[in-house]
Amino acid sequence: KYTKFSIFYYWINSLGQKTSIYSRSENVAIPSGKENKTATISYDHRIMPLENTSSTGTYYCEVKWKDIQKMGKGVFVLARGTGYIQTSYGWEILITVTALLVALSITATGLLLWKRK
């Protein structure tokens, strides 16, 4: 009963429209001695590079047997036109801290020289 099933991959865009990506049917043979036991089989599907920002949406996998269907929780994918750029503030922080220390050093030196007179 559970050895024949179909796998469906699809995505739902921001407007709620469902678009089919890929589907396939499976017929899994049960090895001797494994009858009436729970089994897990992994199936991977690679989505080709997204062509444009309209590919943004939630991607799902669904499995259907004759009388049962199970759907995954989905994975949200945000497609950007320019790609993701890691922002780094390392140099800005280093320059700011250095400038602050220089200003404090000059102020402290000035105060010491002024107090000496």
Secondary structure as GFF3:
##gff-version 3
##sequence-region A 1 117
A	DSSP	beta_strand	4	12	.	.	.	ID=ss1
A	DSSP	beta_strand	18	27	.	.	.	ID=ss2
A	DSSP	three_ten_helix	53	55	.	.	.	ID=ss3
A	DSSP	beta_strand	57	64	.	.	.	ID=ss4
A	DSSP	beta_strand	69	71	.	.	.	ID=ss5
A	DSSP	beta_strand	75	77	.	.	.	ID=ss6
A	DSSP	alpha_helix	90	116	.	.	.	ID=ss7
###
